[in-house]
Structure formats: C-alpha cells, structure tokens
Amino acid sequence: MPDRETGKYWDKAWNPVTGCTPASEGCDHCWARAMHERFHGVGSFATVTFHPDRLEIPLQRRKPSVFFVDCCDPFHEDVPDEVLDRMMAVVAMCPHHRFLLLTKRPERMQGYFSGYGGGRAPEDRIAEAARRVGGDEAECRAANAIVGCLGEGHNVGWPMRNLWLGVTVEARSVAKRIWTLLKTPAMWRWVSLEPLIAPVDLDAIEAMCATWRRGLTIGIYLDWVTVGGETGPGARPCQVEWIRKIIDQCQASQVPVWVKQLGSQACRLDEHGTLRLKLGLGGGAKDMAAWPPNLRVRELPADLAAIAGGAA
C-alpha cells in the first residue's frame, strides 16, 4: 500500500505501454528512460511499445490497490486511441482499484476524455474495447461498470470514479498544463510537481483560471498535489522554500499534499546565499528524518486513503 515512510504513494505499477520522448525540460533526467536504456540500449525508450500481456494485470488482483502508470506517458502521440480504449476498459472493469495517470500532454488527454475527433461517446468505444480484453462476458461487465461510473447530472463526459487524471508540472513555464487538466472531464484531478526544478506558484495559477480551489466553481478543482525534487546523477537543485510554499498553499486551500522527496540537491537560502542540505545521492533525499520538520507532510486524499486502509 502507499507508504508514508518511503514516499511511494501507489501499490503496483501498471505499464501496458512503455516508452516516451521528451516533452519539456523536466524530461532531461528521466529515470524511466535511464532504467529502460540500461537494459535495452541507448535510444530504445524513444520507441513507444504496447504490451498486451500486461493489460490484464489489474484484473488478476482482487485486493483493492492503487495502480500507477509510471513508465510512459499514456497520452503520447504514439499511443493509439484503441490502446487507450483497452486500458480504460480495464479501469472500468476494476472499480475496486484506483488508477493514477500522469501526462505532460494534457491536450491529448482532454481531447480523448471529451470524446473529440471520433464522433462516438467514449463509453461506447470502451465497451467495444472490452471485447478485445476478455470476450463477451468482459464486455458486459465493463459496460455495467461504466454505467456505474457515470455521475448523475454530469454534462461534461463520463468521469470514472476510480480514475485519477493528472499532469506533471516541473516549472512555471509549463504550469498551463494545470489549466488544461481543469477543463478535462474527470472525477479526480491531481498535479505532480516533480521533479520541481523551478518555483511554481499555485495561487498565481488560481488567479489565472479562478478554478483550482474548492468552492470557486462547481466540481472543478484539484484533489491532490504531490511534490518532489530531482534525484539521481545530474540532479538539478530544488530549493526547500519552493516546496514549503506549495505545502502552505495546499493547506490553505484544504488540498492534500504529499512531499515525495526533497531531491538529491535540495538547498535552502539564507542571507549569505545558497546553503546545501547534506542529503547527497543516497537515502537522505527520501528520508524524512533528515528533512526540516515543516516539510514532513504526506497526505492522501480520502479516496486513496480508503484503498490504503488509512485515514486521509
């Protein structure tokens, strides 16, 4: 289950698709690319590959779990809609699980979940895709699950109740991804500020779109924020003041926040300039005991906490 001690906020990785290409400067030191190319050769990660044998992994797990797609961008331009349909069919067939999706390409995500382009309702495409997942019985189960996922009175699409849609924002230069996320039909929305390589002001984003805090509009807000510095060789500095500001803004808006790690090059500023915290490339970056006390914040939203068996 999600672990407040290690910073891991999911139970199982689910990667029916692997591979990606850089979308912004946050991709410069991508850990997924480094791991993949370690075993498959330099440049291999640029080939987006569908693995049908991995598709049904969540179907085989009865224990309610949090699944995270972490080795690709599921909304990469090389991932066909048909593959997304099949992934979403599995999500619909597993209402006891929760699924975390992250993208740096929110326009594609918005288009997909808004039903743009194809002329068919997303739930129709997914029900059809269920046949390719497991036959007629699976199709029936998926169709019934989709009906159960539709929220009453929603006119923005078909928000699945067990699907968390999120965007990665590593700097203010790409903060507009949050605005696109807020326009995407979803039951739950989250933002991953990782690797945080420059300050991001959530209040400034709120002033731009006036929608991220609860209560300002009906049903359109952020439900969770995760944040962390960059780790590994070549990690870029992350100032702890950036993380502290994110925590303050989230807590002021009653949005749960999860500080995953401070980063291998976490630093703070004083009147003399920049002072390094002695975290190094080892466990200090993730060991909360080495952090300033006011940064030791790992909060789960109630929906995910229920799966984890804990309190929000």
C-alpha positions, -999 to 999 in steps of 0.1 A, spaced: 0 0 0 11 37 -3 40 42 22 43 74 41 78 63 52 94 57 18 73 83 -2 58 57 -25 21 66 -29 10 36 -51 8 -2 -46 15 -15 -81 30 -2 -113 8 -9 -144 26 -4 -177 8 -18 -207 27 8 -227 64 17 -223 85 43 -240 83 81 -244 100 111 -259 109 144 -241 81 169 -238 98 196 -217 129 202 -196 116 180 -167 123 151 -190 161 158 -192 170 132 -165 140 109 -168 145 79 -145 122 56 -166 143 63 -197 176 56 -178 163 23 -164 149 12 -198 180 20 -217 202 3 -191 187 -30 -202 176 -23 -238 202 1 -252 206 38 -257 177 53 -276 154 23 -271 130 43 -248 120 65 -277 101 36 -293 66 35 -277 55 -1 -273 22 -17 -264 24 -49 -242 -9 -67 -245 2 -93 -219 4 -66 -192 -31 -53 -199 -50 -76 -176 -27 -74 -146 -52 -53 -125 -80 -79 -134 -59 -106 -118 -56 -87 -84 -86 -89 -61 -72 -69 -33 -81 -32 -37 -49 -15 -48 -36 18 -62 -21 13 -97 2 38 -112 13 41 -149 49 52 -144 69 40 -175 53 60 -202 31 90 -209 -2 73 -217 -13 103 -239 19 103 -260 10 108 -297 23 73 -305 -2 56 -282 -33 49 -304 -68 56 -291 -75 19 -294 -49 11 -268 -63 38 -245 -97 23 -250 -85 -10 -239 -67 4 -209 -99 23 -199 -119 -9 -203 -97 -25 -177 -101 5 -154 -139 2 -158 -138 -35 -150 -119 -29 -118 -140 -5 -97 -123 -19 -65 -89 -4 -77 -77 31 -82 -57 42 -112 -32 71 -113 -24 85 -147 1 113 -154 8 132 -186 28 161 -199 5 162 -229 -28 173 -214 -43 185 -247 -44 149 -259 -59 138 -226 -86 165 -227 -94 155 -263 -97 118 -255 -119 122 -225 -141 148 -241 -148 124 -270 -133 147 -296 -125 135 -331 -141 101 -332 -178 110 -332 -186 83 -307 -191 85 -270 -160 74 -250 -181 48 -231 -192 32 -264 -156 29 -275 -145 14 -242 -174 -11 -241 -163 -23 -276 -127 -25 -264 -137 -47 -235 -144 -75 -261 -108 -74 -270 -98 -76 -233 -118 -107 -224 -147 -116 -246 -185 -110 -243 -187 -115 -206 -160 -90 -200 -177 -66 -224 -209 -69 -204 -191 -63 -171 -173 -33 -185 -205 -18 -198 -222 -22 -165 -192 -8 -147 -192 22 -170 -228 29 -162 -219 28 -125 -191 52 -131 -213 79 -147 -220 106 -123 -256 118 -121 -262 152 -137 -228 155 -153 -228 170 -187 -190 171 -192 -185 135 -202 -181 103 -183 -159 107 -152 -148 73 -139 -149 72 -101 -118 51 -98 -96 71 -123 -73 99 -112 -61 121 -141 -30 142 -135 -4 164 -151 33 168 -144 45 204 -138 81 209 -131 83 247 -135 61 277 -141 68 276 -178 46 246 -182 20 255 -155 -6 260 -181 -10 222 -181 -30 226 -149 -55 248 -167 -59 221 -194 -64 195 -167 -91 215 -151 -110 216 -184 -108 178 -187 -138 156 -177 -126 138 -146 -139 127 -112 -104 133 -96 -76 156 -107 -41 157 -93 -8 175 -101 27 161 -97 52 189 -91 81 165 -97 109 170 -105 105 205 -92 133 224 -109 119 259 -106 93 276 -83 56 271 -91 30 294 -76 -4 277 -74 -20 309 -62 -9 326 -95 -24 297 -114 -56 302 -95 -57 339 -103 -54 330 -140 -81 304 -141 -100 310 -109 -109 274 -106 -84 253 -86 -96 259 -51 -127 241 -37 -159 260 -38 -150 286 -65 -168 266 -92 -190 235 -92 -170 203 -94 -138 217 -110 -108 218 -86 -76 199 -77 -80 170 -54 -43 162 -47 -8 176 -52 24 157 -50 58 174 -50 95 164 -50 129 175 -61 151 157 -87 172 127 -77 200 107 -93 231 117 -113 230 153 -126 200 162 -104 192 199 -106 188 219 -73 154 222 -56 151 250 -30 132 238 0 114 272 0 97 262 -32 83 230 -16 73 249 16 53 274 -4 35 245 -22 26 230 12 14 263 25 -8 270 -5 -23 235 -5 -30 235 32 -46 269 29 -69 255 2 -76 222 20 -60 202 -8 -40 172 4 -3 174 -4 23 146 -5 61 155 -3 77 126 -20 113 137 -15 134 168 -14 158 158 -42 194 149 -43 204 186 -45 180 201 -20 191 235 -8 180 265 12 188 301 10 199 325 38 214 360 38 248 345 27 234 328 -4 227 292 -10 234 265 16 233 229 7 215 204 29 237 173 33 213 148 16 235 135 -12 225 109 -37 216 83 -11 186 78 12 187 113 27 167 127 -2 138 104 7 144 100 44 121 124 62 142 122 94 168 143 75 143 170 65 132 202 82 102 193 103 78 216 84 84 197 52 74 163 66 40 162 50 25 132 33 -13 134 30 -35 111 10 -69 121 -4 -98 103 13 -105 83 -19 -70 69 -20 -67 66 18 -97 43 18 -79 19 -5 -47 22 16 -67 14 47 -58 46 64 -73 80 72 -70 109 49 
